[in-house]
């Protein structure tokens, strides 16, 4: 599964997306756990809850949401404005 990264998450890894082997069916909690295990630079952000997730371009707050390899998943930091 390709997971798109945005803003500082992309900058920390140096890639616009990462490839993750994900068992199917799976959920966001499993995906975040696998990413944390394989990308230590993202682990602190994920574990601290400083990562927002979108599935198929819809913001998702439920880590139990089911995902498959055909879904588009994006990770990004919380946005601020002024």
PDB file of N, CA, C and O in Angstrom:
ATOM      1  N   UNK A   1       0.844  -1.165   0.000  1.00  0.00           N
ATOM      2  CA  UNK A   1       0.000   0.000   0.000  1.00  0.00           C
ATOM      3  C   UNK A   1       0.893   1.231   0.000  1.00  0.00           C
ATOM      4  O   UNK A   1       1.877   1.300   0.736  1.00  0.00           O
ATOM      5  N   UNK A   2       0.538   2.201  -0.833  1.00  0.00           N
ATOM      6  CA  UNK A   2       1.244   3.479  -0.834  1.00  0.00           C
ATOM      7  C   UNK A   2       0.564   4.408   0.160  1.00  0.00           C
ATOM      8  O   UNK A   2      -0.656   4.572   0.148  1.00  0.00           O
ATOM      9  N   UNK A   3       1.371   5.007   1.013  1.00  0.00           N
ATOM     10  CA  UNK A   3       0.878   5.981   1.980  1.00  0.00           C
ATOM     11  C   UNK A   3       1.533   7.314   1.646  1.00  0.00           C
ATOM     12  O   UNK A   3       2.758   7.433   1.664  1.00  0.00           O
ATOM     13  N   UNK A   4       0.719   8.310   1.344  1.00  0.00           N
ATOM     14  CA  UNK A   4       1.248   9.624   0.987  1.00  0.00           C
ATOM     15  C   UNK A   4       1.587  10.412   2.248  1.00  0.00           C
ATOM     16  O   UNK A   4       0.881  10.342   3.254  1.00  0.00           O
ATOM     17  N   UNK A   5       2.681  11.162   2.169  1.00  0.00           N
ATOM     18  CA  UNK A   5       3.129  11.990   3.289  1.00  0.00           C
ATOM     19  C   UNK A   5       3.106  13.453   2.871  1.00  0.00           C
ATOM     20  O   UNK A   5       3.432  13.789   1.733  1.00  0.00           O
ATOM     21  N   UNK A   6       2.718  14.317   3.798  1.00  0.00           N
ATOM     22  CA  UNK A   6       2.646  15.738   3.502  1.00  0.00           C
ATOM     23  C   UNK A   6       3.367  16.564   4.564  1.00  0.00           C
ATOM     24  O   UNK A   6       3.570  16.123   5.695  1.00  0.00           O
ATOM     25  N   UNK A   7       3.747  17.777   4.160  1.00  0.00           N
ATOM     26  CA  UNK A   7       4.353  18.788   5.036  1.00  0.00           C
ATOM     27  C   UNK A   7       5.592  18.234   5.740  1.00  0.00           C
ATOM     28  O   UNK A   7       6.441  17.616   5.099  1.00  0.00           O
ATOM     29  N   UNK A   8       5.701  18.451   7.052  1.00  0.00           N
ATOM     30  CA  UNK A   8       6.937  18.062   7.743  1.00  0.00           C
ATOM     31  C   UNK A   8       7.146  16.550   7.779  1.00  0.00           C
ATOM     32  O   UNK A   8       8.284  16.095   7.898  1.00  0.00           O
ATOM     33  N   UNK A   9       6.074  15.760   7.677  1.00  0.00           N
ATOM     34  CA  UNK A   9       6.237  14.301   7.639  1.00  0.00           C
ATOM     35  C   UNK A   9       7.004  13.911   6.381  1.00  0.00           C
ATOM     36  O   UNK A   9       7.906  13.074   6.433  1.00  0.00           O
ATOM     37  N   UNK A  10       6.651  14.510   5.267  1.00  0.00           N
ATOM     38  CA  UNK A  10       7.363  14.278   4.010  1.00  0.00           C
ATOM     39  C   UNK A  10       8.803  14.757   4.133  1.00  0.00           C
ATOM     40  O   UNK A  10       9.726  14.079   3.682  1.00  0.00           O
ATOM     41  N   UNK A  11       8.995  15.915   4.737  1.00  0.00           N
ATOM     42  CA  UNK A  11      10.343  16.469   4.896  1.00  0.00           C
ATOM     43  C   UNK A  11      11.220  15.579   5.776  1.00  0.00           C
ATOM     44  O   UNK A  11      12.402  15.399   5.484  1.00  0.00           O
ATOM     45  N   UNK A  12      10.658  15.022   6.851  1.00  0.00           N
ATOM     46  CA  UNK A  12      11.427  14.174   7.761  1.00  0.00           C
ATOM     47  C   UNK A  12      11.907  12.900   7.076  1.00  0.00           C
ATOM     48  O   UNK A  12      13.029  12.450   7.311  1.00  0.00           O
ATOM     49  N   UNK A  13      11.061  12.321   6.231  1.00  0.00           N
ATOM     50  CA  UNK A  13      11.403  11.067   5.553  1.00  0.00           C
ATOM     51  C   UNK A  13      12.132  11.326   4.241  1.00  0.00           C
ATOM     52  O   UNK A  13      12.933  10.499   3.804  1.00  0.00           O
ATOM     53  N   UNK A  14      11.863  12.463   3.610  1.00  0.00           N
ATOM     54  CA  UNK A  14      12.494  12.782   2.334  1.00  0.00           C
ATOM     55  C   UNK A  14      11.837  12.101   1.152  1.00  0.00           C
ATOM     56  O   UNK A  14      12.452  11.950   0.096  1.00  0.00           O
ATOM     57  N   UNK A  15      10.577  11.685   1.324  1.00  0.00           N
ATOM     58  CA  UNK A  15       9.821  11.015   0.265  1.00  0.00           C
ATOM     59  C   UNK A  15       8.386  11.527   0.298  1.00  0.00           C
ATOM     60  O   UNK A  15       7.884  11.930   1.347  1.00  0.00           O
ATOM     61  N   UNK A  16       7.727  11.506  -0.870  1.00  0.00           N
ATOM     62  CA  UNK A  16       6.324  11.916  -0.916  1.00  0.00           C
ATOM     63  C   UNK A  16       5.379  10.780  -0.544  1.00  0.00           C
ATOM     64  O   UNK A  16       4.222  11.021  -0.198  1.00  0.00           O
ATOM     65  N   UNK A  17       5.866   9.543  -0.614  1.00  0.00           N
ATOM     66  CA  UNK A  17       5.060   8.402  -0.177  1.00  0.00           C
ATOM     67  C   UNK A  17       5.976   7.290   0.310  1.00  0.00           C
ATOM     68  O   UNK A  17       7.167   7.258  -0.001  1.00  0.00           O
ATOM     69  N   UNK A  18       5.386   6.372   1.087  1.00  0.00           N
ATOM     70  CA  UNK A  18       6.103   5.182   1.536  1.00  0.00           C
ATOM     71  C   UNK A  18       5.265   3.967   1.170  1.00  0.00           C
ATOM     72  O   UNK A  18       4.037   4.042   1.131  1.00  0.00           O
ATOM     73  N   UNK A  19       5.926   2.852   0.902  1.00  0.00           N
ATOM     74  CA  UNK A  19       5.240   1.590   0.613  1.00  0.00           C
ATOM     75  C   UNK A  19       5.198   0.750   1.878  1.00  0.00           C
ATOM     76  O   UNK A  19       6.222   0.543   2.528  1.00  0.00           O
ATOM     77  N   UNK A  20       4.016   0.270   2.223  1.00  0.00           N
ATOM     78  CA  UNK A  20       3.817  -0.522   3.432  1.00  0.00           C
ATOM     79  C   UNK A  20       3.153  -1.840   3.060  1.00  0.00           C
ATOM     80  O   UNK A  20       2.160  -1.860   2.333  1.00  0.00           O
ATOM     81  N   UNK A  21       3.708  -2.944   3.563  1.00  0.00           N
ATOM     82  CA  UNK A  21       3.061  -4.252   3.420  1.00  0.00           C
ATOM     83  C   UNK A  21       2.029  -4.356   4.535  1.00  0.00           C
ATOM     84  O   UNK A  21       2.376  -4.322   5.715  1.00  0.00           O
ATOM     85  N   UNK A  22       0.772  -4.481   4.159  1.00  0.00           N
ATOM     86  CA  UNK A  22      -0.310  -4.465   5.127  1.00  0.00           C
ATOM     87  C   UNK A  22      -1.188  -5.694   4.942  1.00  0.00           C
ATOM     88  O   UNK A  22      -1.663  -5.955   3.837  1.00  0.00           O
ATOM     89  N   UNK A  23      -1.413  -6.463   6.033  1.00  0.00           N
ATOM     90  CA  UNK A  23      -2.331  -7.598   5.908  1.00  0.00           C
ATOM     91  C   UNK A  23      -3.741  -7.079   5.633  1.00  0.00           C
ATOM     92  O   UNK A  23      -4.116  -6.002   6.098  1.00  0.00           O
ATOM     93  N   UNK A  24      -4.515  -7.848   4.879  1.00  0.00           N
ATOM     94  CA  UNK A  24      -5.888  -7.420   4.578  1.00  0.00           C
ATOM     95  C   UNK A  24      -6.888  -8.401   5.144  1.00  0.00           C
ATOM     96  O   UNK A  24      -6.629  -9.604   5.131  1.00  0.00           O
ATOM     97  N   UNK A  25      -8.014  -7.938   5.637  1.00  0.00           N
ATOM     98  CA  UNK A  25      -8.308  -6.528   5.886  1.00  0.00           C
ATOM     99  C   UNK A  25      -7.515  -6.037   7.088  1.00  0.00           C
ATOM    100  O   UNK A  25      -7.066  -6.825   7.921  1.00  0.00           O
ATOM    101  N   UNK A  26      -7.356  -4.746   7.161  1.00  0.00           N
ATOM    102  CA  UNK A  26      -6.601  -4.149   8.253  1.00  0.00           C
ATOM    103  C   UNK A  26      -7.276  -2.853   8.670  1.00  0.00           C
ATOM    104  O   UNK A  26      -8.314  -2.483   8.123  1.00  0.00           O
ATOM    105  N   UNK A  27      -6.681  -2.160   9.647  1.00  0.00           N
ATOM    106  CA  UNK A  27      -7.251  -0.889  10.082  1.00  0.00           C
ATOM    107  C   UNK A  27      -6.148   0.149  10.256  1.00  0.00           C
ATOM    108  O   UNK A  27      -4.962  -0.161  10.148  1.00  0.00           O
ATOM    109  N   UNK A  28      -6.553   1.367  10.522  1.00  0.00           N
ATOM    110  CA  UNK A  28      -5.573   2.446  10.650  1.00  0.00           C
ATOM    111  C   UNK A  28      -4.618   2.225  11.810  1.00  0.00           C
ATOM    112  O   UNK A  28      -3.445   2.589  11.718  1.00  0.00           O
ATOM    113  N   UNK A  29      -5.094   1.635  12.898  1.00  0.00           N
ATOM    114  CA  UNK A  29      -4.222   1.378  14.045  1.00  0.00           C
ATOM    115  C   UNK A  29      -3.075   0.460  13.639  1.00  0.00           C
ATOM    116  O   UNK A  29      -1.928   0.697  14.018  1.00  0.00           O
ATOM    117  N   UNK A  30      -3.375  -0.581  12.873  1.00  0.00           N
ATOM    118  CA  UNK A  30      -2.340  -1.501  12.403  1.00  0.00           C
ATOM    119  C   UNK A  30      -1.377  -0.790  11.468  1.00  0.00           C
ATOM    120  O   UNK A  30      -0.162  -0.962  11.575  1.00  0.00           O
ATOM    121  N   UNK A  31      -1.912   0.004  10.555  1.00  0.00           N
ATOM    122  CA  UNK A  31      -1.059   0.753   9.632  1.00  0.00           C
ATOM    123  C   UNK A  31      -0.109   1.675  10.388  1.00  0.00           C
ATOM    124  O   UNK A  31       1.088   1.701  10.100  1.00  0.00           O
ATOM    125  N   UNK A  32      -0.628   2.431  11.352  1.00  0.00           N
ATOM    126  CA  UNK A  32       0.208   3.343  12.127  1.00  0.00           C
ATOM    127  C   UNK A  32       1.271   2.588  12.916  1.00  0.00           C
ATOM    128  O   UNK A  32       2.398   3.064  13.056  1.00  0.00           O
ATOM    129  N   UNK A  33       0.922   1.426  13.426  1.00  0.00           N
ATOM    130  CA  UNK A  33       1.886   0.604  14.163  1.00  0.00           C
ATOM    131  C   UNK A  33       3.017   0.135  13.255  1.00  0.00           C
ATOM    132  O   UNK A  33       4.186   0.198  13.638  1.00  0.00           O
ATOM    133  N   UNK A  34       2.683  -0.330  12.065  1.00  0.00           N
ATOM    134  CA  UNK A  34       3.694  -0.794  11.109  1.00  0.00           C
ATOM    135  C   UNK A  34       4.586   0.366  10.677  1.00  0.00           C
ATOM    136  O   UNK A  34       5.803   0.211  10.579  1.00  0.00           O
ATOM    137  N   UNK A  35       3.993   1.513  10.421  1.00  0.00           N
ATOM    138  CA  UNK A  35       4.789   2.683  10.039  1.00  0.00           C
ATOM    139  C   UNK A  35       5.738   3.069  11.172  1.00  0.00           C
ATOM    140  O   UNK A  35       6.908   3.364  10.928  1.00  0.00           O
ATOM    141  N   UNK A  36       5.241   3.068  12.402  1.00  0.00           N
ATOM    142  CA  UNK A  36       6.080   3.421  13.553  1.00  0.00           C
ATOM    143  C   UNK A  36       7.258   2.470  13.712  1.00  0.00           C
ATOM    144  O   UNK A  36       8.359   2.893  14.062  1.00  0.00           O
ATOM    145  N   UNK A  37       7.028   1.182  13.455  1.00  0.00           N
ATOM    146  CA  UNK A  37       8.096   0.183  13.566  1.00  0.00           C
ATOM    147  C   UNK A  37       9.163   0.372  12.493  1.00  0.00           C
ATOM    148  O   UNK A  37      10.344   0.129  12.739  1.00  0.00           O
ATOM    149  N   UNK A  38       8.751   0.801  11.311  1.00  0.00           N
ATOM    150  CA  UNK A  38       9.672   0.885  10.177  1.00  0.00           C
ATOM    151  C   UNK A  38      10.245   2.274   9.910  1.00  0.00           C
ATOM    152  O   UNK A  38      11.251   2.407   9.214  1.00  0.00           O
ATOM    153  N   UNK A  39       9.623   3.286  10.448  1.00  0.00           N
ATOM    154  CA  UNK A  39      10.063   4.665  10.218  1.00  0.00           C
ATOM    155  C   UNK A  39      10.135   5.390  11.559  1.00  0.00           C
ATOM    156  O   UNK A  39       9.186   6.053  11.975  1.00  0.00           O
ATOM    157  N   UNK A  40      11.266   5.253  12.217  1.00  0.00           N
ATOM    158  CA  UNK A  40      11.413   5.823  13.561  1.00  0.00           C
ATOM    159  C   UNK A  40      11.215   7.336  13.576  1.00  0.00           C
ATOM    160  O   UNK A  40      10.788   7.890  14.588  1.00  0.00           O
ATOM    161  N   UNK A  41      11.518   8.006  12.473  1.00  0.00           N
ATOM    162  CA  UNK A  41      11.319   9.456  12.420  1.00  0.00           C
ATOM    163  C   UNK A  41       9.837   9.834  12.508  1.00  0.00           C
ATOM    164  O   UNK A  41       9.502  10.939  12.937  1.00  0.00           O
ATOM    165  N   UNK A  42       8.961   8.928  12.108  1.00  0.00           N
ATOM    166  CA  UNK A  42       7.525   9.194  12.181  1.00  0.00           C
ATOM    167  C   UNK A  42       6.895   8.659  13.461  1.00  0.00           C
ATOM    168  O   UNK A  42       5.799   9.078  13.832  1.00  0.00           O
ATOM    169  N   UNK A  43       7.572   7.743  14.135  1.00  0.00           N
ATOM    170  CA  UNK A  43       7.007   7.070  15.305  1.00  0.00           C
ATOM    171  C   UNK A  43       6.592   8.049  16.397  1.00  0.00           C
ATOM    172  O   UNK A  43       5.487   7.944  16.929  1.00  0.00           O
ATOM    173  N   UNK A  44       7.458   8.996  16.739  1.00  0.00           N
ATOM    174  CA  UNK A  44       7.126   9.957  17.800  1.00  0.00           C
ATOM    175  C   UNK A  44       5.900  10.782  17.447  1.00  0.00           C
ATOM    176  O   UNK A  44       5.038  11.017  18.294  1.00  0.00           O
ATOM    177  N   UNK A  45       5.823  11.221  16.198  1.00  0.00           N
ATOM    178  CA  UNK A  45       4.677  12.024  15.755  1.00  0.00           C
ATOM    179  C   UNK A  45       3.380  11.219  15.849  1.00  0.00           C
ATOM    180  O   UNK A  45       2.361  11.719  16.326  1.00  0.00           O
ATOM    181  N   UNK A  46       3.431   9.975  15.392  1.00  0.00           N
ATOM    182  CA  UNK A  46       2.242   9.115  15.412  1.00  0.00           C
ATOM    183  C   UNK A  46       1.826   8.816  16.847  1.00  0.00           C
ATOM    184  O   UNK A  46       0.654   8.958  17.195  1.00  0.00           O
ATOM    185  N   UNK A  47       2.774   8.403  17.680  1.00  0.00           N
ATOM    186  CA  UNK A  47       2.456   8.026  19.059  1.00  0.00           C
ATOM    187  C   UNK A  47       1.972   9.206  19.888  1.00  0.00           C
ATOM    188  O   UNK A  47       1.202   9.025  20.831  1.00  0.00           O
ATOM    189  N   UNK A  48       2.417  10.419  19.545  1.00  0.00           N
ATOM    190  CA  UNK A  48       1.975  11.615  20.266  1.00  0.00           C
ATOM    191  C   UNK A  48       0.639  12.149  19.744  1.00  0.00           C
ATOM    192  O   UNK A  48       0.111  13.130  20.268  1.00  0.00           O
ATOM    193  N   UNK A  49       0.098  11.504  18.715  1.00  0.00           N
ATOM    194  CA  UNK A  49      -1.179  11.941  18.159  1.00  0.00           C
ATOM    195  C   UNK A  49      -1.082  13.193  17.307  1.00  0.00           C
ATOM    196  O   UNK A  49      -2.067  13.908  17.127  1.00  0.00           O
ATOM    197  N   UNK A  50       0.116  13.459  16.779  1.00  0.00           N
ATOM    198  CA  UNK A  50       0.325  14.657  15.960  1.00  0.00           C
ATOM    199  C   UNK A  50       0.267  14.347  14.467  1.00  0.00           C
ATOM    200  O   UNK A  50       0.888  15.037  13.660  1.00  0.00           O
ATOM    201  N   UNK A  51      -0.485  13.301  14.103  1.00  0.00           N
ATOM    202  CA  UNK A  51      -0.634  12.922  12.702  1.00  0.00           C
ATOM    203  C   UNK A  51      -2.117  12.758  12.395  1.00  0.00           C
ATOM    204  O   UNK A  51      -2.826  12.018  13.077  1.00  0.00           O
ATOM    205  N   UNK A  52      -2.572  13.450  11.371  1.00  0.00           N
ATOM    206  CA  UNK A  52      -3.937  13.277  10.885  1.00  0.00           C
ATOM    207  C   UNK A  52      -3.915  12.292   9.728  1.00  0.00           C
ATOM    208  O   UNK A  52      -2.910  12.162   9.029  1.00  0.00           O
ATOM    209  N   UNK A  53      -5.027  11.602   9.534  1.00  0.00           N
ATOM    210  CA  UNK A  53      -5.110  10.585   8.496  1.00  0.00           C
ATOM    211  C   UNK A  53      -6.325  10.833   7.615  1.00  0.00           C
ATOM    212  O   UNK A  53      -7.408  11.161   8.100  1.00  0.00           O
ATOM    213  N   UNK A  54      -6.126  10.671   6.320  1.00  0.00           N
ATOM    214  CA  UNK A  54      -7.236  10.726   5.371  1.00  0.00           C
ATOM    215  C   UNK A  54      -7.273   9.408   4.605  1.00  0.00           C
ATOM    216  O   UNK A  54      -6.239   8.893   4.178  1.00  0.00           O
ATOM    217  N   UNK A  55      -8.472   8.876   4.439  1.00  0.00           N
ATOM    218  CA  UNK A  55      -8.687   7.677   3.633  1.00  0.00           C
ATOM    219  C   UNK A  55      -9.534   8.105   2.448  1.00  0.00           C
ATOM    220  O   UNK A  55     -10.639   8.623   2.612  1.00  0.00           O
ATOM    221  N   UNK A  56      -9.002   7.880   1.247  1.00  0.00           N
ATOM    222  CA  UNK A  56      -9.711   8.273   0.029  1.00  0.00           C
ATOM    223  C   UNK A  56     -10.164   9.731   0.094  1.00  0.00           C
ATOM    224  O   UNK A  56     -11.291  10.066  -0.272  1.00  0.00           O
ATOM    225  N   UNK A  57      -9.268  10.578   0.564  1.00  0.00           N
ATOM    226  CA  UNK A  57      -9.440  12.028   0.630  1.00  0.00           C
ATOM    227  C   UNK A  57     -10.509  12.485   1.616  1.00  0.00           C
ATOM    228  O   UNK A  57     -11.042  13.587   1.489  1.00  0.00           O
ATOM    229  N   UNK A  58     -10.824  11.641   2.599  1.00  0.00           N
ATOM    230  CA  UNK A  58     -11.767  11.998   3.658  1.00  0.00           C
ATOM    231  C   UNK A  58     -11.044  11.863   4.990  1.00  0.00           C
ATOM    232  O   UNK A  58     -10.500  10.804   5.303  1.00  0.00           O
ATOM    233  N   UNK A  59     -11.038  12.942   5.778  1.00  0.00           N
ATOM    234  CA  UNK A  59     -10.377  12.931   7.073  1.00  0.00           C
ATOM    235  C   UNK A  59     -10.987  11.858   7.960  1.00  0.00           C
ATOM    236  O   UNK A  59     -12.210  11.754   8.061  1.00  0.00           O
ATOM    237  N   UNK A  60     -10.150  11.067   8.597  1.00  0.00           N
ATOM    238  CA  UNK A  60     -10.618   9.948   9.409  1.00  0.00           C
ATOM    239  C   UNK A  60     -10.011  10.038  10.808  1.00  0.00           C
ATOM    240  O   UNK A  60      -8.794  10.146  10.953  1.00  0.00           O
ATOM    241  N   UNK A  61     -10.858   9.995  11.831  1.00  0.00           N
ATOM    242  CA  UNK A  61     -10.396  10.078  13.218  1.00  0.00           C
ATOM    243  C   UNK A  61     -10.487   8.734  13.933  1.00  0.00           C
ATOM    244  O   UNK A  61     -10.074   8.629  15.088  1.00  0.00           O
ATOM    245  N   UNK A  62     -11.009   7.720  13.283  1.00  0.00           N
ATOM    246  CA  UNK A  62     -11.234   6.419  13.913  1.00  0.00           C
ATOM    247  C   UNK A  62     -10.145   5.441  13.503  1.00  0.00           C
ATOM    248  O   UNK A  62     -10.107   5.005  12.352  1.00  0.00           O
ATOM    249  N   UNK A  63      -9.254   5.089  14.435  1.00  0.00           N
ATOM    250  CA  UNK A  63      -8.168   4.163  14.119  1.00  0.00           C
ATOM    251  C   UNK A  63      -8.658   2.744  13.836  1.00  0.00           C
ATOM    252  O   UNK A  63      -7.878   1.907  13.379  1.00  0.00           O
ATOM    253  N   UNK A  64      -9.921   2.460  14.094  1.00  0.00           N
ATOM    254  CA  UNK A  64     -10.461   1.135  13.798  1.00  0.00           C
ATOM    255  C   UNK A  64     -11.059   1.066  12.388  1.00  0.00           C
ATOM    256  O   UNK A  64     -11.586   0.028  11.989  1.00  0.00           O
ATOM    257  N   UNK A  65     -10.978   2.158  11.643  1.00  0.00           N
ATOM    258  CA  UNK A  65     -11.484   2.178  10.264  1.00  0.00           C
ATOM    259  C   UNK A  65     -10.751   1.146   9.423  1.00  0.00           C
ATOM    260  O   UNK A  65      -9.521   1.084   9.429  1.00  0.00           O
ATOM    261  N   UNK A  66     -11.511   0.343   8.703  1.00  0.00           N
ATOM    262  CA  UNK A  66     -10.942  -0.721   7.872  1.00  0.00           C
ATOM    263  C   UNK A  66     -10.373  -0.111   6.595  1.00  0.00           C
ATOM    264  O   UNK A  66     -10.990   0.752   5.971  1.00  0.00           O
ATOM    265  N   UNK A  67      -9.181  -0.580   6.220  1.00  0.00           N
ATOM    266  CA  UNK A  67      -8.540  -0.130   4.983  1.00  0.00           C
ATOM    267  C   UNK A  67      -8.048  -1.340   4.201  1.00  0.00           C
ATOM    268  O   UNK A  67      -7.765  -2.396   4.767  1.00  0.00           O
ATOM    269  N   UNK A  68      -7.954  -1.160   2.887  1.00  0.00           N
ATOM    270  CA  UNK A  68      -7.415  -2.195   2.010  1.00  0.00           C
ATOM    271  C   UNK A  68      -6.336  -1.573   1.129  1.00  0.00           C
ATOM    272  O   UNK A  68      -6.148  -0.357   1.130  1.00  0.00           O
ATOM    273  N   UNK A  69      -5.638  -2.406   0.389  1.00  0.00           N
ATOM    274  CA  UNK A  69      -4.542  -1.914  -0.454  1.00  0.00           C
ATOM    275  C   UNK A  69      -5.033  -0.992  -1.569  1.00  0.00           C
ATOM    276  O   UNK A  69      -4.240  -0.240  -2.135  1.00  0.00           O
ATOM    277  N   UNK A  70      -6.319  -1.036  -1.891  1.00  0.00           N
ATOM    278  CA  UNK A  70      -6.843  -0.165  -2.944  1.00  0.00           C
ATOM    279  C   UNK A  70      -7.202   1.231  -2.430  1.00  0.00           C
ATOM    280  O   UNK A  70      -7.495   2.123  -3.227  1.00  0.00           O
ATOM    281  N   UNK A  71      -7.182   1.430  -1.114  1.00  0.00           N
ATOM    282  CA  UNK A  71      -7.494   2.743  -0.549  1.00  0.00           C
ATOM    283  C   UNK A  71      -6.318   3.697  -0.694  1.00  0.00           C
ATOM    284  O   UNK A  71      -5.159   3.284  -0.693  1.00  0.00           O
ATOM    285  N   UNK A  72      -6.635   4.967  -0.818  1.00  0.00           N
ATOM    286  CA  UNK A  72      -5.622   6.016  -0.819  1.00  0.00           C
ATOM    287  C   UNK A  72      -5.526   6.548   0.610  1.00  0.00           C
ATOM    288  O   UNK A  72      -6.495   7.086   1.146  1.00  0.00           O
ATOM    289  N   UNK A  73      -4.359   6.395   1.216  1.00  0.00           N
ATOM    290  CA  UNK A  73      -4.158   6.844   2.591  1.00  0.00           C
ATOM    291  C   UNK A  73      -3.115   7.953   2.598  1.00  0.00           C
ATOM    292  O   UNK A  73      -2.077   7.854   1.945  1.00  0.00           O
ATOM    293  N   UNK A  74      -3.409   9.008   3.345  1.00  0.00           N
ATOM    294  CA  UNK A  74      -2.478  10.132   3.460  1.00  0.00           C
ATOM    295  C   UNK A  74      -2.280  10.472   4.930  1.00  0.00           C
ATOM    296  O   UNK A  74      -3.222  10.444   5.722  1.00  0.00           O
ATOM    297  N   UNK A  75      -1.039  10.794   5.281  1.00  0.00           N
ATOM    298  CA  UNK A  75      -0.702  11.236   6.634  1.00  0.00           C
ATOM    299  C   UNK A  75      -0.189  12.666   6.558  1.00  0.00           C
ATOM    300  O   UNK A  75       0.590  13.012   5.670  1.00  0.00           O
ATOM    301  N   UNK A  76      -0.633  13.491   7.497  1.00  0.00           N
ATOM    302  CA  UNK A  76      -0.172  14.875   7.516  1.00  0.00           C
ATOM    303  C   UNK A  76      -0.314  15.434   8.923  1.00  0.00           C
ATOM    304  O   UNK A  76      -1.134  14.954   9.705  1.00  0.00           O
ATOM    305  N   UNK A  77       0.487  16.454   9.249  1.00  0.00           N
ATOM    306  CA  UNK A  77       0.387  17.060  10.578  1.00  0.00           C
ATOM    307  C   UNK A  77      -0.856  17.939  10.666  1.00  0.00           C
ATOM    308  O   UNK A  77      -1.401  18.353   9.643  1.00  0.00           O
ATOM    309  N   UNK A  78      -1.303  18.226  11.890  1.00  0.00           N
ATOM    310  CA  UNK A  78      -2.434  19.144  12.044  1.00  0.00           C
ATOM    311  C   UNK A  78      -2.119  20.483  11.390  1.00  0.00           C
ATOM    312  O   UNK A  78      -0.979  20.947  11.403  1.00  0.00           O
ATOM    313  N   UNK A  79      -3.140  21.085  10.828  1.00  0.00           N
ATOM    314  CA  UNK A  79      -2.960  22.359  10.131  1.00  0.00           C
ATOM    315  C   UNK A  79      -3.334  23.510  11.055  1.00  0.00           C
ATOM    316  O   UNK A  79      -4.193  23.378  11.926  1.00  0.00           O
ATOM    317  N   UNK A  80      -2.680  24.622  10.849  1.00  0.00           N
ATOM    318  CA  UNK A  80      -3.032  25.832  11.577  1.00  0.00           C
ATOM    319  C   UNK A  80      -3.202  26.960  10.576  1.00  0.00           C
ATOM    320  O   UNK A  80      -2.725  26.880   9.444  1.00  0.00           O
ATOM    321  N   UNK A  81      -3.853  27.957  10.984  1.00  0.00           N
ATOM    322  CA  UNK A  81      -4.048  29.089  10.088  1.00  0.00           C
ATOM    323  C   UNK A  81      -4.120  30.378  10.882  1.00  0.00           C
ATOM    324  O   UNK A  81      -4.092  30.380  12.112  1.00  0.00           O
ATOM    325  N   UNK A  82      -4.210  31.436  10.171  1.00  0.00           N
ATOM    326  CA  UNK A  82      -4.275  32.696  10.891  1.00  0.00           C
ATOM    327  C   UNK A  82      -4.802  33.796  10.027  1.00  0.00           C
ATOM    328  O   UNK A  82      -4.923  34.934  10.480  1.00  0.00           O
TER     329      UNK A  82
END
